[in-house]
Amino acid sequence: MTDITNIYKKGFSKIENIQSQEVVFYNLSGMKCDDIVVYGIELASQRDGKLTKLSIDNISDSKMWVIDIITYLYENAIKPEISLGVIDDIINSTFL
């Protein structure tokens, strides 16, 4: 079973011809595998009355590292539609 914990919530206002009103939830997911918990990220977007979700599971067994990634996404206003590339860049970066 996967547990989902909301870490941050960011609201985006409607700007005519630029962006729709939207709320993005930056969530931590955790799934117990044998004796360890493996963490991932779920981004949920609520726009025009519809809720869409994007999940990236099994990123790490380090809860703090995954929360740091979530914090980066939140602080830089990364929306779900571009988050996969950003998360991939962070996970595979050589400067960490």
Buried (B, 14 or more C-beta within 10 A) or exposed (E): EEEBEEBBEBEBEEEEEEEEEBEBBBBBBBBEEEEEEBBBBBBBBBBEEEEEEBBBEEBEEEBEBBBEBBEBBBEEEBBBEEBEEBBEEBBEEEEE
